[in-house]
Amino acid sequence: PSSIAFIGQGSLLYVPNPVILFFAIVALSYFVLHRTAFGAEIYAVGGNSRSAFISGVRVVRVRIIVFAIAGSFYAIGAVISMSRYMSATMAQTTGLELSTIAAVAIGGVSLSGGKGSIVGVLLGTLIIGVVDNGLSITGVGPAQQAILKGAIIIFAVMLDGFSRR
């Protein structure tokens, strides 16, 4: 229905609604991670769950809540995608996995856990978006784009490994 199209296709003051939702989620996530005790618990569990447990953090509870929040974010993404294209198919967002991992890795989030920031993820997302658009505009094929994103991920993992030494 047209009422759901507004979510993915509408805009407010010429800013597309998905962009507004993205920045709202980034702001909320930043607040939770940096200004609440729960955010500190998330970083503690991500850094070293055993030490967090010994420190009194309820590790299982934190993990369950984080997975529930992640599921909510997936649902929001699905609704935005569905409302942009006015259809819902399983193949609709296939291929975004590499872009997502690359954006997170470029943003400085350690793929082994415990290190990273929302601001870094925001910058990584913007960078990978520009790279994706640039490659598409210049006519680079999907296979070559996937190879480039894979190389970016490998480079980021190697950089993370060197920084941990």
N, C-alpha and C positions, 0 to 999 in steps of 0.2 A: 504493500500500500504506500501511497505517497507520504503518509505520516512518518514512516520510518526512513524514507528517502532523505528527509531533512537532516538526519544524523550524519550521513555520509556525503551528501551533496550540497547541503545548505552552508551558509556562511553568516558571520556576524561582523559587520563593518569591514567587509571584503576579506576577512580571514576565514578560511574553510573550517567548518566545525571539527573535522578530525584533528586539525592542528591545534585548535583550542583545547580539545580533550587531551591531546598528547601533553601539552604544556601544563594542564591542570594535574594530570597524573604525575608528571615529573615534579611539580611543586609539592604535591601531597607526599610523594615518596621521599623527597628531600627532607621535608619536615619530620616525617616519621623516623627516618634513619638517623637524623642528626639532632633532633630535639626531644626524643622520647627515650625512656628506659628500654622499651621494646626494641627500638632501633639499635641500641647498644648490645642487647641480647642477640640480635640477628648477626651483627658483626662478630660477636664472641663465638657464636656457634659456627659461623662460616670460617673463622680463623682457626679454631681448635675446639672441637666439640667436647673433647674429654676435659680440657681445662675449664671450659664453660660449665660443664656438669659439676666439677669439683667446686667451682665458685658459687654454685647454687642456682644456676640457670636451669630451668626445666627444658632441656634440649628437645625432647620429643614434642612437647607443646609448641615450642617455637617453630620447629620444622613443619608441624601440621598446619599452623597458622600461615606460615610463609607459602606452603603449597596451595592453601586455600586462596590466598591473595593472588598468587600466580594464576590460578584457575580463573579467578575473576577478571584478571587482565586479559587472559586468552578469550574469555567470553566477550569482553568489551571490543577486542580486536575483531572478533568474528561478526559482531553486530555492525561495526563500522564497515567492514569489508562487504557484508551482505547488503548494507544500505547504499554503498557506493555503486555496486554493480547490479543491484536489484535481483540478485539470485544467490543461491547458496549451493555450492558443489564442493566435494572433497578436494578436487584438484585446483580449486580457485587460488589458494595461497601456497601451493606446492612450489618449492624452490626458494621460499623466503628464509628457510632455515640458515643457509650459508650467510645471507645478508645480516641476519640477526646475530649470529655468532661473531661475524666479522665486526659488526658495530660495537658489540660488547668488548671484544678483544682490543679493538682500536681505542676504545674508551678507557683502557687501562684496568679493566676488571680481570683479576687473576682467574683463569679457567680452573685452577685447582682450589679456588675458594678463599674467602677471608680478606680479600683486598679489592677495593674499587669504590667508585662514587657515582652518584646519580648524574652529577655534572659531566663526568667523564663519559658516561653512557649517552648522555644528550649530545655531546660533541661527536662521539663515535657514530651515532645515528645520523647526524647531519652530514658528516664526512662520507659515510657509505652511501647516503642518499644522493649526494652530489656525484660520487663516483659512478653509481648505478645509472643516473640520468646521463652523465657524460658518455659512458660507454654505449648506452642505447642510442643516443643522438648521433654518435660517430659510426654507428652501424656494426659495432662489435657483437658477434653472435653470443647466444646464451651459453654455449659450451666454454668459450673463451672467458666470458664473465665469471663462470663458476670456477675456472682454473685460477683466475686472478684473485677471487675472494678466498679460495683455498690457500693460495700463496700468502695473502694478507694474514690469514689465521695462523699459518705455520710461523710466519715472521713474528707475530705477536706472542705466540706461545714460546718461541725461542727467546725473545726479549724478556719475557716474564721469567723464564728459567735462569737467564743470566743475572737478572736483577735480584733473584733470591739467593744467589751464591754469596 
